[in-house]
Amino acid sequence: MIALDGKTSLPARAALSEALAALPQDTGAAGFGADIDAAHEVLLAPDATAEERETALLGWLRRSQPCLFGRLAARSWQGPGASKGLGVDICWFGPEDLARGHAHLAARIWTARAAWKRRAVTGQSSAFLIVFNDERLARALPGPEFADLCRSLADTYLSEWAPLVFDTVYAEAVPLEQPDGSLVLFKASTQLFYTGAHQRRNHDRRIPGGVVISVNAPGHYAHSLVTRGLMSDLGAAMDFVRDSAHRTIGNGGIGHPARLTSSWHNPAGPGCPADTFSATYQIDVLVQKDVVGDDTLRLGAHREDEIWPSLRLDYLTAKDFSVGDPDHGWANGLPIEPDALLTNPWEPVVAANTPDFNY
């Protein structure tokens, strides 16, 4: 709620503060793996500066993030060459921001989101991180309370679709200027990472410091490599992007004592279409309730009934999809007028664990 004077009203502040206070907490005795525990020495230190916290998170991302796009984006602070041209913008929140409530978070995210999209127009950034850095979030046990709070935090980002729904794919829209001066929008995935994923069903989504919403536009990145002269043609750029996505699958056992990953490539052959993989969750669902709410440790093997066996990578191609095709927007952009720069035309899609699910 926002009062007539523009200030956040007390009920909205209290709702977020009370939800944080009610989160069941991990005692911390077992830790979250040596890599995250080391990062927490800075990220959860009350006297650490904002710059020190950001440096600690980016250092962890460069070394321990399973997603190769995440590693590349984190290297952008070391220079464009280190990141292979993949830039990222970060919107950071600490405990003092969370204490100010939902409307404060939403207002700051909208400002940062708009600034990011204006940088994305020139190809300088294809990724966006929203970081909620708070010890109560970092030590929160997965469960219904935590799932509800993650959904509430996601509301502060995708305000055009609020209130958000569990088990749904929400695509972001990222603009890029074409060589002829026209504008197009690309789809971007929106994904949830959090510390409590450690050793659980979605171990691949562990991250130090609390909760992070990650936004990544692979098609935008590929096209920007060409428009900025960093790659010769779109085919080569999309091959690079698709290869990075392929190498990310199965790379999520980092920090797990048994190196158990939450995703793996499907074997090639009859009944297994090319460019498909399996995972223990739908990777593009923003808040999957049965995953974010599951506190069960996965130390040996995953359960068969949890697996999503038909996830796809074949949309990462230079092929020109028609506007009516669900794959349109991932690898080829939707033409827009300049006044639509900050719009998001792609409606949410409720996920279904079926071979023909598309979004």
C-alpha positions, 0 to 999 in steps of 0.5 A: 500500500502507498499512502496519498503522500507517496510514503509506504503505509504501515500495513505494507511494511508490517506484512513484509517484516512479519513474514521475514520474522516468521521464517523458520531458520536453519541453525547453520551448524552444517553450513552451506558448503565451503564456497558459500560459507566463505562468501557469507563471512562478508555477505552476512557481516553487519559491518561489511560495506556495500562494495565489499558485499557486491565483490564477494557475491561477484567473486562467488558467481565467477567461481561457483555459479553452475550457469556459464552465463552467470559466470560470464556476466559476473566477469563484466566487472573485470572488463568486456573481454573477460565477460565475452561481451555479456553485461549485467546490471544489479539492483541490491537490497539489504535488511534496511531496504526490506524493513521499508516494505514492499512499495519501497522495493517495488519503486527501486526495482522499477527505476533500476529495471528501466535504467537496465533496459535503456542500457540493453538497447545498446547491447551493453547489458543482457542480464539483470540481478535483483539481490535480496541480501539478508541473513534471515533469507540466507538461513531460511528453511525451504517451506510454505512460509519461504515460498510465499515470501519468495512470491511476494518478493517476485511481485516487487519485480514483475509488478505488471503481473502482480500478484504472481502465481506459483508454478508459472513461467514469467518472461521479461522483455529486453530491448535492442536497437537494430543496425537500421535504428529500429527497436525489437524486444527479446524474451528473457527468463526469470529465475529464482536462486536462494541459499537454502537450495543447498543439497535440496532438489534444486541444488543448482539454484544455491547462492550465498547471501539470501534470495536472488532473482536472475534475468537472462536474455540469450537471444538479446545477448547473441544479437548484441554480439553481432550488432557490436561487432564482437561476432561476425554473424548471428549463426556463430553467435547463437552457436556460442550461446547454445553451446554455453547453455549445453555446458551449463546442463549437468554442471550443478553439482558444485558444493554438493558432497556427492556432486549430485546435479539437478539437471542432465542431458537426455541420451540421443536416440529414439523417443528423445528429441534432440536438444532436450534435457531433464531436471528435477524442477522446471528451470524457467518457472519463477517460483515453483511451490513444491520445490521452494517449499521442500526442505528434504535433503537430496544426498543420494538420488532424486525421486523419479516423480520429481523429474521434468524429462522434456525440457528444451534448448532447441529454441536457441537457434538463428531460425526466424520464428513467426510472431505467433510461434511460442518460440518467437522472441527468444532468438528473434526480436519482436518489432516495437515503437520507441514508446514501447521500450519498457513494455512487457508483452509476453503473458505468463504461462502456467507450467505443465510437465508434458513433452509439448509444453512451450512458452 
